[in-house]
């Protein structure tokens, strides 16, 4: 969806036929697309790390299912969010 929707917009507005006249718009769109993709990857990696490092142990130790485990983890993060942020050197 991140690629198809902008390409459909570019095709509908005529940017693909006269691409030499729309270099700045195409470059801006590519920068926006890459930035959006990086944000999505960062979000997915963060969710995966939280699930692997915190959710699974909570589910195992407290005998909770998936939804209750996430609710418990989010409750713990809200109390002290700084404890769940790691600083990479």
N, C-alpha and C positions, 0 to 999 in steps of 0.2 A: 504494500500500500504506500510505503514511503517513496517508491520509485514510480509506480504506475500513475498515481494521481497528479504529481507534477508534470509528467510526460503528457498526460491527457490535456492538462491546462496549456502547456506549451504548444501542442499540436492544434488545439482549438483556436488559439489566438494567433496562429501563423508564425510562431517563432522558429519552427522547424524548416519552413520553406525559405525564409530569409534569415538564416542563423547569423550571417556576418553582420547584420544590422542590430542584433540583439545580444552581443557578446557580454555586455555588462550584466544584463538580466539573467542570462544563462549562468554566468559565473556566480552571481549572487544566489541564485537558486541552488547551485551545487554546494556552495558554502553552507547555506541553510540546511540542505539535505544531510550533509556530512555532520553538522553540529547536532541535528536532531537524532541521527543514528547513534552518535557517540553518547548522547544523554540517555537514550534507550538502553544501550549496552551497559552503561554505568548503573542504571537503575536495576537492570536484571542481575548484574553481578552482585550488587548490594543485597538484593532479596535472596539470592542463592546463598550468599555468605551468612546472612542472618539465619536462614533456615538450617543450614548445615551445622553452624557453630552453636546456636542457641535453641532453635525450635526442636530439633530432634532430642537433645537431652531433656528439655522440659517435658516433652511428650512421653519419654521413657520413664523419667523419675516420678512424674505426677500422674501417670496413666491417663493421659488426655488424648482426645482425638485431634485431628488436624485443625479444625476451626477453633476449638477451645484452646489449643496450644498457641495459635496465633494471637488470640485475644489475651492470653496470659502474657505472652512476649511483648505485645504492644503496651500492655499495662505496665510492665517492668521498664520498658524503654521510656515511657512518659514520665516516670518518677525521676529517673536519672539518665537523661539521654547522652551525657558526656561519657559515661562508662562504656557505651557500645560503639564509640567511634575510636578507631585505631589510627595512630599517626605513623605513616610509613616514612622511613628515613632513606 
